[in-house]
Amino acid sequence: ARKVSGIRLHDFNCGLKAYKRSLAQSIEVYNDMHRYIPILAKDAGFKQIGEKEVRHQARKYGKSKFGADRFVNGYLDLLTIWFLNK
């Protein structure tokens, strides 16, 4: 995502996100494309895009839902954004 967008973020997939209301009202997000909101924000003309690094705790219970299917879907979403904003 960094190479496609040119946005230098540490973790596009982090679930903890905060945005200004003006951004939330100006973009549309479908399915799992929430991870690419920084790219959509840049394409919508927002200049100030950054992050506060979050330290994650080790998983104590359950099992991660991140696997090959989510990786492929995420990659296809990234390609979609790239083609739409080319």
Secondary structure, DSSP 8 states (H G I E B T S, - for coil): -HHHH----S-TT-S-----HHHHHH----TTGGGGHHHHHHHTT---------------SS----SHHHHHHHHHHHHHHHHHT-
